[in-house]
């Protein structure tokens, strides 16, 4: 009997602080962390919008038979793959991100916290593009690969179309960008005709 009374009294004492509060203040207590400046929704915490360090050069053989180079940040860890291009405000003209997986699988991407309009190419393990899709900023609809693929490449929306890159086109991956030199055209150099 005493034990039951002791437990009931202890329970009532433990709950007393909550009862002592007015109902309109319940839940208003804040931890020291939540009292700090509120973050704008959709803004990154810390360095989430920072580019990744590792870069591969991906060379596409387009529908015209030309080679088109794209420098891609490499997302290989689960953390980097989950973050992707979230919180980025810009992406340079010939830059992108390649998502690297250990084995072919069906991929599913969405645009949560991503304000840039992007296009995604799903790449088969035999290094050809299985499919290309455009994705809308902040869209939570899932864009699937339809077939198992080993890589996914995200770029600025329209980059594939503008470079005549379509499903079926092949790619070559250079893990050291300097292994493939990009020819730079000099707009100031004129061709001199040989007499």
C-alpha positions, 0 to 999 in steps of 0.5 A, a space after each residue: 500500500 505504501 509503495 503504491 502511494 509513494 509511486 502516485 505521489 512521485 508521479 504527481 510531483 514530476 508532472 506538477 511543473 507542467 500543471 503549474 503552467 498556463 495552457 497557453 504557454 505549453 510548448 513555449 519553452 525553448 532549448 538554447 539551440 532553438 533560441 538562436 536566430 531562426 534560419 530561413 526555410 530552404 537555406 543551408 545549414 553550415 556548408 551544405 551549399 559548398 561544392 564537392 572537392 572531387 571532380 571527374 571530366 565526363 566526355 559525351 559523344 553527341 549525336 553529331 559525332 562531336 566530343 563534349 566535355 563536362 566537369 562533374 563534382 563526384 557524389 559517392 558517399 551517402 551523405 553527398 548523394 542525399 545532398 546533391 545540388 540542394 541549396 546551390 544558387 548557381 551552377 557554372 555553364 559546363 559543370 554538373 554532378 555525377 552520382 556514383 553507385 556500387 552496382 546498377 540499380 533503379 534510381 529515383 531523384 527529386 528536387 527537394 531544396 533544389 532551386 536550380 532547374 536541372 536535367 538528369 541523365 541516367 547512365 547504364 553500366 556500359 557507359 551509354 545514356 539510358 534516359 534524360 529527364 528535365 526536373 523542376 525546381 523544388 518539385 517533390 515528384 520522383 523522376 525514375 531511371 526505368 532501368 538499372 543504371 550505375 550513374 546519374 548526371 545532373 546539369 543545368 536544364 537544357 545542357 544536354 539538348 543544347 549540346 545534341 546529347 540524347 539517350 543512347 549517346 556514349 560517355 567516357 569518364 576521366 577521373 583525372 580531368 587533365 587526362 582529357 584536354 579541352 580544346 579552347 577556341 581563341 576568338 581573336 586568332 584568325 585563320 591564315 590562308 596558305 597561298 
